[in-house]
């Protein structure tokens, strides 16, 4: 992005906690990194490269509660998206038949007979209620933290429990970068190897 000037409008980061019944089992169990670590990594890479202001960052992957959103936004996400929680609200029973087109609840299928089980008029109210309550809890949490806006969240506001007797702030676990920190001989140790591998001529 730095070398070419070509930047996406947004990047959606789906943590390894995400995934559907349609994903290959080895991918589901072995690939990716947890969403909190991933969001911090991508945010820091964009800030350090000096392109963060031009790109929106979306977090997904087991985002189901107001607190989940507080954490993701504090780590650097601009917004969150959720799928699994809303699938449960619609009636998903995790039958793990998504890839067979034979979802017994009619949610993950293109079969018109099975899909008839999803009656929009019946399913819409619980979905809307879930969404509304989740956003209400997000606002309550931000207010309880003494902040006026969700955008005021940062890593210093969230603790991660390390063991039974200690907790570290996320800004201690993932020290934030400043624009330009990912330059020649200036990359922090935790990102230096990845930065050295970056190449505009290959993906």
PyMOL commands that set and color helices and strands:
alter all, ss='L'
color gray80, all
select helices_A, chain A and resi 25-30+35-48+52-54+66-75+84-90+98-100+112-115+120-144+150-152+155-157+170-173+189-197
alter helices_A, ss='H'
color red, helices_A
select strands_A, chain A and resi 10-14+56-60+79-80+159-163+166-169
alter strands_A, ss='S'
color yellow, strands_A
deselect
rebuild
show_as cartoon
